[in-house]
Amino acid sequence: MLLKTFGWSFAVTVVGLALAGVLWGWQGLAIVGILSILEISLSFDNAVINAGILRKMNAFWQKIFLTVGILIAVFGMRLVFPVVIVAITAKMGPIEAVNLAINDKPQYEHLVTGAHPAIAAFGGMFLLMIFLDFIFEERDYKWLAWLERPLGKLGKLDTLSVIIALVVLLVTAMTVATDVAHGGGDKSATVLLSGVAGLITYLVVGGISGYFEDKLEDADDAEDGAESAPAKKNGTGAAVGLAGKAAFFMFLYLEVIDASFSFDGVIGAFAVTNDIFEMALGLGIGAMYIRSLTVFLVRKGTLDDYVYLEHGAHYAIGALAVILLITIKYEIHEVITGLIGVVLIALSFFSSVRKNRLEGKPGAGTASKSEVSSGV
């Protein structure tokens, strides 16, 4: 099971490190290894969130996530995205931006770093909405009951998440964005525009995927309740058709989540190197492990067995969203960002283990899947 799930990650690691050693020597090998560890530590909570969504998809879409999805994650977000950001912010052509990334690395780093307020606002708002929608949802399992119970009741107001997110964005624009460090000046307008774009992206992609998911569940319920053969046939047909649309939009949703998580990793990588190829290789290896870990969690049913893991991951997302917004002006070391996520997930894991033991389920594998799923 372990080798089957992580086999490609192990292979990519060996090939990637060997390539780094050949191209850049021992120093390049060390840099790529450090970047891989950085990506894994920063994105561990991403794997848990992805698993919560991916487990709703069939085996075909899980394979798409591991193939097409990893190409988007590695080449799109870790290689192409920084170049596109430079091209847009510096108002230059893509070829010129690529030449700059290869031949004038300090200037390239300066331009990418200068675009950080816009990147942080977009990613911060998208992640904040994920956290708010989770924390304001009524659920059977409550990790921090003293907090989640009253918030779940407040969540009956449909627009509460959006209102809070907009208030946070306004406060950010009027405080940390007014005097950005390193000569950035006033970035209030940029932060507002990018933050609203992140919010709209979440509402559109998340809304469409949620719509098709609900339609799919309705079709499945209709199929289960149908007694005649024609009714079963029609129900099956609808479910299959809707499953494709639902899975497609959930896949898009997954990719946007991954993009939001990758922002801090890409920016943080410049503290290690400003070589775009070393960065893409190191972060790409880390992204492979996050993808494999996501599938591992799905196939092992880990989220069903350890019911508070998703809670810990969403709290980590909330923390990351706040950190991204704060870093518009203040620098926060990547180690702190990574540790916060790891600690929150670890605490939620041990809380899940304790719950299983109290309920007489030390193996954590005897829980009813339908019962657990209804609470997460």
VEXDREN-2710 file (C-alpha; in Angstrom, 1 decimal):
% VEXDREN-2710
k/r/px/py/pz
1/MET/0.0/0.0/0.0
2/LEU/2.7/2.4/1.0
3/LEU/4.9/1.7/-2.0
4/LYS/2.0/1.7/-4.4
5/THR/0.8/5.2/-3.2
6/PHE/4.2/6.8/-2.7
7/GLY/6.1/4.9/-5.4
8/TRP/6.1/7.8/-7.9
9/SER/7.1/10.3/-5.2
10/PHE/10.1/8.1/-4.2
11/ALA/11.1/7.8/-7.9
12/VAL/10.7/11.5/-8.5
13/THR/12.8/12.3/-5.4
14/VAL/15.7/10.1/-6.6
15/VAL/15.6/11.4/-10.1
16/GLY/15.2/15.0/-8.9
17/LEU/18.0/14.9/-6.4
18/ALA/20.3/13.2/-8.9
19/LEU/19.5/15.8/-11.5
20/ALA/20.1/18.6/-9.0
21/GLY/23.5/17.1/-8.2
22/VAL/24.5/16.8/-11.8
23/LEU/23.4/20.3/-12.8
24/TRP/24.3/22.3/-9.7
25/GLY/26.6/20.1/-7.6
26/TRP/26.3/19.5/-3.9
27/GLN/25.0/23.0/-3.2
28/GLY/22.2/22.5/-5.6
29/LEU/21.4/19.1/-4.2
30/ALA/21.2/20.6/-0.7
31/ILE/19.0/23.5/-1.9
32/VAL/16.5/21.2/-3.7
33/GLY/16.3/18.9/-0.6
34/ILE/15.6/21.9/1.7
35/LEU/12.9/23.2/-0.6
36/SER/11.3/19.8/-0.8
37/ILE/11.1/19.6/3.0
38/LEU/9.9/23.2/3.2
39/GLU/7.0/22.5/0.8
40/ILE/6.0/19.3/2.7
41/SER/6.0/21.1/6.0
42/LEU/4.0/24.1/4.7
43/SER/1.4/22.0/2.8
44/PHE/0.7/19.1/5.1
45/ASP/-2.6/20.6/6.1
46/ASN/-3.3/20.9/2.4
47/ALA/-3.2/17.1/2.0
48/VAL/-5.8/16.7/4.7
49/ILE/-8.1/19.2/3.1
50/ASN/-7.6/17.7/-0.3
51/ALA/-8.4/14.2/1.1
52/GLY/-11.7/15.4/2.4
53/ILE/-12.7/16.4/-1.1
54/LEU/-10.9/13.7/-3.1
55/ARG/-12.7/10.9/-1.2
56/LYS/-15.9/12.0/-2.8
57/MET/-14.5/11.3/-6.2
58/ASN/-14.1/7.9/-8.0
59/ALA/-10.8/6.2/-8.8
60/PHE/-10.6/7.9/-12.2
61/TRP/-10.6/11.4/-10.8
62/GLN/-8.2/10.4/-8.2
63/LYS/-5.8/9.4/-11.0
64/ILE/-6.5/12.7/-12.7
65/PHE/-5.6/14.4/-9.5
66/LEU/-2.3/12.5/-9.4
67/THR/-1.4/13.0/-13.1
68/VAL/-2.9/16.2/-14.6
69/GLY/-3.1/17.8/-11.1
70/ILE/0.5/17.3/-10.4
71/LEU/1.5/18.7/-13.7
72/ILE/-0.5/21.8/-12.9
73/ALA/0.9/22.0/-9.4
74/VAL/4.6/21.5/-10.4
75/PHE/4.9/23.3/-13.7
76/GLY/1.9/25.6/-13.4
77/MET/2.2/27.0/-9.9
78/ARG/5.9/26.4/-9.1
79/LEU/7.4/27.3/-12.5
80/VAL/5.0/29.2/-14.7
81/PHE/3.1/31.1/-12.1
82/PRO/6.0/33.2/-10.8
83/VAL/7.0/34.1/-14.4
84/VAL/3.4/35.1/-15.2
85/ILE/3.3/37.3/-12.0
86/VAL/6.5/39.1/-13.1
87/ALA/5.1/39.6/-16.6
88/ILE/1.9/41.1/-15.3
89/THR/3.4/43.3/-12.6
90/ALA/6.4/44.5/-14.7
91/LYS/4.2/44.9/-17.8
92/MET/6.5/42.8/-20.0
93/GLY/6.1/39.9/-22.4
94/PRO/6.3/36.3/-21.3
95/ILE/9.5/35.7/-23.2
96/GLU/11.1/38.7/-21.7
97/ALA/10.0/37.5/-18.2
98/VAL/11.5/34.1/-18.8
99/ASN/14.8/35.7/-19.9
100/LEU/14.7/37.8/-16.8
101/ALA/14.2/34.8/-14.6
102/ILE/17.1/33.0/-16.1
103/ASN/19.6/35.8/-16.7
104/ASP/18.8/38.4/-14.1
105/LYS/17.8/36.4/-11.0
106/PRO/18.1/39.3/-8.4
107/GLN/15.7/41.5/-10.4
108/TYR/13.4/38.6/-11.0
109/GLU/13.3/37.9/-7.2
110/HIS/12.7/41.6/-6.6
111/LEU/9.7/41.7/-8.9
112/VAL/8.1/38.5/-7.5
113/THR/8.6/39.7/-4.0
114/GLY/7.1/43.1/-5.0
115/ALA/3.9/41.2/-6.2
116/HIS/3.6/39.6/-2.7
117/PRO/0.8/41.9/-1.4
118/ALA/-1.5/41.0/-4.3
119/ILE/-0.6/37.3/-4.1
120/ALA/-1.1/37.2/-0.3
121/ALA/-4.4/39.0/-0.5
122/PHE/-5.8/36.7/-3.1
123/GLY/-4.6/33.5/-1.4
124/GLY/-5.4/34.8/2.1
125/MET/-9.0/35.6/1.3
126/PHE/-9.6/32.3/-0.5
127/LEU/-8.2/30.3/2.4
128/LEU/-10.1/32.4/4.9
129/MET/-13.4/31.6/3.2
130/ILE/-12.6/27.9/3.4
131/PHE/-12.0/28.2/7.1
132/LEU/-15.0/30.4/7.8
133/ASP/-17.4/28.1/5.9
134/PHE/-16.1/25.1/7.9
135/ILE/-16.3/26.8/11.3
136/PHE/-19.8/28.2/10.8
137/GLU/-21.2/24.8/9.7
138/GLU/-23.2/22.7/12.1
139/ARG/-21.6/19.3/12.4
140/ASP/-22.0/16.3/14.6
141/TYR/-18.4/16.0/15.6
142/LYS/-17.0/19.0/17.4
143/TRP/-13.3/19.2/18.3
144/LEU/-13.4/22.5/20.3
145/ALA/-17.0/22.3/21.3
146/TRP/-16.9/25.5/23.4
147/LEU/-16.1/27.4/20.2
148/GLU/-17.6/25.4/17.4
149/ARG/-21.1/25.0/19.0
150/PRO/-22.0/28.7/19.2
151/LEU/-20.3/29.4/15.9
152/GLY/-22.3/26.6/14.2
153/LYS/-25.5/28.3/15.4
154/LEU/-24.3/31.7/14.1
155/GLY/-23.6/30.0/10.7
156/LYS/-27.3/29.8/10.0
157/LEU/-26.8/33.3/8.6
158/ASP/-25.9/32.4/5.0
159/THR/-23.8/35.5/4.3
160/LEU/-21.9/35.6/7.6
161/SER/-18.7/34.1/6.1
162/VAL/-18.7/36.6/3.3
163/ILE/-19.4/39.6/5.6
164/ILE/-16.6/38.6/8.0
165/ALA/-14.1/38.0/5.1
166/LEU/-14.9/41.5/3.7
167/VAL/-14.4/43.1/7.1
168/VAL/-11.1/41.3/7.4
169/LEU/-10.1/42.5/4.0
170/LEU/-11.0/46.1/4.7
171/VAL/-9.1/46.1/8.0
172/THR/-6.1/44.6/6.2
173/ALA/-6.2/47.2/3.4
174/MET/-6.5/50.1/6.0
175/THR/-3.7/48.8/8.2
176/VAL/-0.9/46.5/7.0
177/ALA/-1.4/47.5/3.4
178/THR/-1.0/51.2/3.8
179/ASP/2.8/51.1/4.4
180/VAL/4.3/47.9/2.9
181/ALA/7.9/47.3/3.8
182/HIS/10.8/47.3/1.4
183/GLY/9.7/50.4/-0.4
184/GLY/6.3/49.0/-1.4
185/GLY/4.4/52.1/-0.3
186/ASP/0.6/52.1/-0.1
187/LYS/-0.8/48.9/-1.5
188/SER/-4.4/49.4/-0.2
189/ALA/-6.0/49.4/-3.7
190/THR/-4.0/46.4/-4.8
191/VAL/-4.8/44.4/-1.7
192/LEU/-8.5/45.3/-2.0
193/LEU/-8.7/44.3/-5.6
194/SER/-6.8/41.0/-5.2
195/GLY/-8.7/40.1/-2.0
196/VAL/-12.1/40.6/-3.8
197/ALA/-10.8/38.5/-6.7
198/GLY/-9.9/35.7/-4.2
199/LEU/-13.3/35.9/-2.6
200/ILE/-15.1/35.8/-6.0
201/THR/-13.0/32.9/-7.1
202/TYR/-13.9/31.0/-4.0
203/LEU/-17.6/31.7/-4.4
204/VAL/-17.7/30.8/-8.1
205/VAL/-15.6/27.6/-8.1
206/GLY/-16.8/26.4/-4.7
207/GLY/-20.4/27.3/-5.5
208/ILE/-20.5/25.5/-8.8
209/SER/-18.8/22.4/-7.4
210/GLY/-21.2/22.4/-4.4
211/TYR/-24.1/22.7/-6.7
212/PHE/-23.2/19.7/-8.8
213/GLU/-22.3/17.7/-5.7
214/ASP/-25.8/18.4/-4.2
215/LYS/-27.4/17.4/-7.5
216/LEU/-25.4/14.2/-7.5
217/GLU/-26.5/13.4/-4.0
218/ASP/-30.1/14.1/-4.9
219/ALA/-29.8/11.8/-7.9
220/ASP/-28.3/9.0/-5.8
221/ASP/-31.1/9.4/-3.2
222/ALA/-33.7/9.2/-6.0
223/GLU/-32.1/6.1/-7.3
224/ASP/-32.0/4.4/-4.0
225/GLY/-35.7/5.1/-3.4
226/ALA/-36.8/4.0/-6.9
227/GLU/-38.5/0.6/-7.1
228/SER/-39.2/0.1/-10.8
229/ALA/-36.5/-0.8/-13.3
230/PRO/-37.0/2.2/-15.6
231/ALA/-36.7/4.5/-12.6
232/LYS/-33.5/2.8/-11.6
233/LYS/-32.2/3.2/-15.1
234/ASN/-33.0/6.9/-15.3
235/GLY/-31.5/7.5/-11.8
236/THR/-28.3/5.7/-12.7
237/GLY/-28.0/7.7/-15.9
238/ALA/-28.4/11.0/-14.1
239/ALA/-26.0/10.0/-11.4
240/VAL/-23.3/9.1/-13.9
241/GLY/-23.8/12.3/-15.9
242/LEU/-23.8/14.5/-12.8
243/ALA/-20.8/12.7/-11.3
244/GLY/-18.7/13.8/-14.2
245/LYS/-19.6/17.5/-13.8
246/ALA/-19.4/17.4/-10.0
247/ALA/-16.0/15.7/-10.1
248/PHE/-14.7/18.2/-12.7
249/PHE/-15.6/21.2/-10.7
250/MET/-14.4/19.7/-7.5
251/PHE/-11.1/19.0/-9.3
252/LEU/-11.0/22.7/-10.3
253/TYR/-11.7/23.6/-6.7
254/LEU/-8.9/21.3/-5.5
255/GLU/-6.5/23.0/-7.9
256/VAL/-7.4/26.5/-6.7
257/ILE/-6.9/25.4/-3.1
258/ASP/-3.5/24.0/-4.0
259/ALA/-2.6/27.2/-5.7
260/SER/-3.6/29.2/-2.6
261/PHE/-1.5/26.9/-0.4
262/SER/1.5/27.2/-2.8
263/PHE/1.7/31.0/-2.6
264/ASP/3.6/31.0/0.7
265/GLY/5.9/28.2/-0.5
266/VAL/6.8/30.0/-3.7
267/ILE/7.5/33.3/-1.9
268/GLY/9.3/31.6/1.0
269/ALA/11.5/29.7/-1.5
270/PHE/13.3/32.9/-2.4
271/ALA/14.9/32.8/1.1
272/VAL/16.7/29.7/-0.1
273/THR/17.4/30.4/-3.8
274/ASN/16.4/32.7/-6.6
275/ASP/17.0/30.1/-9.3
276/ILE/13.7/29.4/-10.9
277/PHE/14.6/25.8/-11.9
278/GLU/16.0/24.8/-8.5
279/MET/12.8/26.3/-7.0
280/ALA/10.5/24.4/-9.3
281/LEU/12.4/21.1/-8.8
282/GLY/12.5/21.3/-5.0
283/LEU/8.9/22.5/-4.6
284/GLY/7.8/20.0/-7.2
285/ILE/9.2/17.1/-5.2
286/GLY/7.4/18.3/-2.1
287/ALA/4.2/18.7/-4.1
288/MET/4.4/15.1/-5.2
289/TYR/4.5/13.9/-1.6
290/ILE/1.5/16.0/-0.7
291/ARG/-0.4/14.5/-3.7
292/SER/0.6/11.0/-2.6
293/LEU/-0.3/11.7/1.0
294/THR/-3.7/12.9/0.0
295/VAL/-4.4/9.7/-1.9
296/PHE/-3.0/7.6/1.0
297/LEU/-5.4/9.4/3.5
298/VAL/-8.3/8.6/1.1
299/ARG/-7.5/5.0/0.5
300/LYS/-6.8/4.2/4.2
301/GLY/-10.0/6.0/5.3
302/THR/-8.0/8.0/7.7
303/LEU/-10.4/10.9/7.9
304/ASP/-13.2/8.6/8.8
305/ASP/-11.1/6.9/11.5
306/TYR/-9.7/10.1/13.0
307/VAL/-12.6/12.5/12.9
308/TYR/-10.9/15.6/14.2
309/LEU/-8.2/15.7/11.5
310/GLU/-10.2/17.9/9.2
311/HIS/-10.9/20.2/12.1
312/GLY/-7.2/20.6/12.8
313/ALA/-6.5/21.1/9.1
314/HIS/-9.1/23.8/8.8
315/TYR/-7.8/25.6/11.9
316/ALA/-4.4/25.5/10.2
317/ILE/-5.9/27.0/7.1
318/GLY/-7.4/29.8/9.1
319/ALA/-4.0/30.5/10.7
320/LEU/-2.3/30.4/7.3
321/ALA/-4.9/32.9/5.9
322/VAL/-4.2/35.3/8.7
323/ILE/-0.4/34.8/8.3
324/LEU/-0.6/35.5/4.6
325/LEU/-2.4/38.8/5.2
326/ILE/0.0/39.8/7.9
327/THR/3.0/39.1/5.7
328/ILE/1.8/41.9/3.4
329/LYS/3.8/44.2/5.7
330/TYR/5.6/42.0/8.2
331/GLU/7.9/39.1/7.6
332/ILE/7.1/35.8/9.3
333/HIS/9.6/32.9/9.0
334/GLU/8.4/29.9/7.0
335/VAL/9.4/27.6/9.9
336/ILE/6.7/29.3/12.1
337/THR/4.1/28.9/9.4
338/GLY/4.9/25.3/8.9
339/LEU/5.0/24.5/12.6
340/ILE/1.6/26.0/13.3
341/GLY/0.0/23.7/10.8
342/VAL/1.8/20.6/12.0
343/VAL/1.0/21.3/15.6
344/LEU/-2.7/21.9/15.0
345/ILE/-3.0/18.7/12.9
346/ALA/-1.0/16.7/15.5
347/LEU/-3.3/17.9/18.3
348/SER/-6.4/17.0/16.3
349/PHE/-4.9/13.6/15.6
350/PHE/-4.2/12.8/19.2
351/SER/-7.7/14.1/20.2
352/SER/-9.1/11.7/17.6
353/VAL/-7.1/8.8/19.1
354/ARG/-8.3/9.7/22.6
355/LYS/-11.9/9.8/21.3
356/ASN/-11.5/6.3/19.7
357/ARG/-10.1/4.8/22.8
358/LEU/-12.8/6.3/25.0
359/GLU/-15.4/4.7/22.7
360/GLY/-13.6/1.4/22.7
361/LYS/-12.2/1.7/19.2
362/PRO/-8.4/1.7/19.8
363/GLY/-7.9/0.3/16.3
364/ALA/-9.7/3.3/14.8
365/GLY/-10.9/1.1/12.0
366/THR/-14.2/-0.2/13.3
367/ALA/-16.1/3.0/13.1
368/SER/-19.1/3.0/10.8
369/LYS/-18.2/4.9/7.6
370/SER/-21.7/6.4/7.3
371/GLU/-21.7/7.5/10.9
372/VAL/-18.3/9.1/10.7
373/SER/-19.0/10.8/7.4
374/SER/-22.1/12.4/8.7
375/GLY/-20.1/14.2/11.4
376/VAL/-17.3/15.7/9.3
END
